[in-house]
Amino acid sequence: MRWPSWCRTAPAIVERLRGALVHRTLKLTLAVVVASLTVAIVFGAFARDGETIVANPSASVTTRVRHAGRPVELAFGGDVLLGAESNTYVAAHGAAAPLAAVPELHAADVAIVNLESVVAPGADVVETGDPGDHYFLARPEMLGVLVAAGIDLVSTGNNHARDYGAAALAAEDGLLTAMGLAHPGIGRDQAAACAPAYLVSEQLRIAVISVNTAEPAYEAGSEGIGTCHVAPDDLEGWRQSVGPAVA
């Protein structure tokens, strides 16, 4: 399997996954964002290996694969923070303003970003005891930013998913489901949280898995809805949690 060159930013994880998840009929593309991992599994026959293009190193990675003779473009953005000052910025400038400078997202056939904040009508911070923690809460209307940018899927398995508790995360899950936005990475138990979300473009079926690699306290099932959590060095955990999706 040939991995895109930008995957080398996290060589240890990539090498572990290479042995754990290689499958001859799949091409896996990884987007590593600080404390979370998003894996896109593209199902289908390819005319050639995927071509990786970095359109804007600070904003997104665009991967093209060929299916049925036509390139299908997947755009991977990084963290999208809808909380904190973003609430007042959008109120003043409109939902399209925050990501207007990243046209690659809207232009792609499939656009994926990491939702790095909790989206809920209101909630109280869950104290972790770490004075360095950051907490991000977005109002529900902030999801309009994702719609305006043409986002097709948000990964939610990250280290901020349950900053405001299980009830707020359940509210976010309901909001994303109601608007039809795919959001792998959270669920009522580990199996549900680690299950892929599926997208279809040009008859090409794409499965996306989102994994929280940093915050075990947010694991699904421990206190209700939570994230798909697997430690980076837990090979058996990767095989059990993510392996079934690529089997």
N, C-alpha and C positions, 0 to 999 in steps of 0.2 A: 504494500500500500504506500502510495506517495503522499506525504502530508504537505499541505501548503507551508511555504517558508515562514509565514508569520506565526505559525504554531510554535516555533522555536523559542518564543518569549517565555514559554513555560515548559522547558524540555523534560523536567522530571515527570510532570503529569502526563505529557504526551508519550513518553517512553513506557510508563506504566500502562497507559490505556492501549498502546500499540499491542502489547502482549495479551491484554485482557479482552479486547473488543474487536480484533481484526476479523473481518468476514469477507470472503472473496466476492460477494455480490453487492457490497455496499461501499460507498465512499463517505467517509466521516469528515466533517469540517468542524473545527473547534474554535470557539470564541472565548478566550479566557479574560474575565473581568474581575480583577482584584480577588475577591473572596467567593466567586461563583464561577461555575463552568457551564457553558451551553454547548450542547452537541447537536448538530444537525445531521441526520442520517437521510441520505437521498436514495430512494429506491428507484431502480430503473436501469436500462441499458445505456451505456455511454459510447459515443463515437470515439472519444479520446479522453484522456485524463482532464480533470478540471483545471482551469486556468485562473490563477489568483491574481487579482489586481488591487493594489492599494490606491484608491482614488484620493483619499485624504487621510494620512496616517493618524491625525488627531481626532478624526471623526468616525470613519467607518472602513470596513473591509468589504470589498465586493468580490464574490466568487462566481465564476461562470462555468456551467456544465452544459454539455450538449445532450439533448433528448429529442428524438424524432427529427434530427437534422437542424434543430433550432437551439441557439443558446438560451438557457434559462438563468437569469441573474438573481443571485441571493446577496442581499446587503446586510451586513452585520454591524450594528452600531454598538456603542458601549453603554455605560450607565445613563439612564434618563432619570433625572431627579425632578419630580413634580412637586415636592414639598418645599419647605423653607420659603425663601424669597420668590420662588417661582410663582406662588399663588398671587402675589400682588403684581408681579411683572405681567402675567397673563391677563389679569383684570384690567391693566392699563393698556396693553398692546395687542391683545387678542391671542387666540389659541394657536394661530399659525406662526407667530413670531419666534418662539424659542428654537425651533428646528428649521427655520427658513434657510439657514446657511448650509444645510446638509441635503441638497437636492438628490443625492444618490439614493436616499431612502425611498423617496417617492418614485424615482425612476425605475427602481428595481422591480422585478416580478414578485419577489418576496422580500420583505424588510423585517428584520428582527432586532430588538433592542432589549436591554436589561432594565426592568422597572425597579429602580433603586429607592423607592419610597413606598410607604403604605398609603393607599387611597381609601378613605372612609369618611363618613359624615362627621365623625368626631370620636375622639378616644383619648385615653390617658396613657402616658408613657409607662412602660414596664421598666422598673429600675433594675439594672443589672449589677450595680455595685462598681462599675468601671467608670471613673470620672472622665475618661476620654471618649466615651460613647457619643455618637451623633444620632439624632432622631429626626426623621423626615415624615411629615404627614401632609398629604395633599387632599384638597377638597374634591368631591366626585366630578365636578365640572372640569377639572384639570385633565381628565381623560380625553377631552377634546383635542389636546395637544397631539396625542398619538394618532387620532383620526386625521387631523389636518396634515400630519407628516406622512400619511400613507403607511403606517405601521400595521403589519399583518399578525405579528406575534410578539408578546413580551415574555421574557423569562422572569420567573418570580422566585426561584429557588436561590435566595441569597441571604446575606447576613443582616439585612434590615427588614425582612419579611414580617417578623412578629415583634417589631419594636413597640407596637401598641397593643400587643396581646392577641389572643386567638380570636376574640370577637371582632376586632377591627380587620384581621386578615380574612375572616369569613365574609365580612361585608365587602371587602375588595374582591374576593372570589365571586360573589354574587353580582357585583357591578360589571366585572369583566365578562362574565358569562352572559349577562343580559344584553351587552352590546355586541356579543359575538366575536370577541377578541380572544384568540387562543393564548393560553397562559400556563404552560407547563411549569412544574417545580413545586407546586403546593397541592395538598390533599388531606383527607381525613386520616390517612395512614401512609406508611412508607411506600407501599405498592402504588397507591393512587398518586402520591406526590412524584414518584419517579417514573410514572407512565408517560410516554411521549404524547405530544400534541401533533396532529397531522394537518398539513397544508397540501393543496394540490395546485400546481401551476403547469399549464400545457400538458396535462395528463401525467405529469411527473409527481409522484407522491413523496412528500418530505416529512420526516418525523423529527421532532425537536425535543430534546431532553434538557432539563435545567436542574443543576445540582448545587446545593449549598455546601461548600467544602470547609467552612470556617466556624460555624456557630452551631455546635451540637445541641444546645438548649432549644433550638428552634425546630428540631426534628419532628416530623409529623407523628402523631400518636401519643407523644409524651404528655401533651396538654391539649388534645384536640387537633384541629387543623394546624398544619405546619409545613415545613419544607422537606424536600428530598435531601437528606444529609448523608454524605459519605466523606470520610477523611481522605485526603489526597493519597496517603500511603496504605490505605486499606484495600488491597487488591481483591480480597474475597468479598468485601462489601460492594465493590464496583461490579463484580461478576453477578452477585445476587440482585442488586438493585437496578443496574442498567443492562446487564447481560441479556435478560429476557427480551428486551426491545430490539436487540440486534441478532437474536438467534434465528 
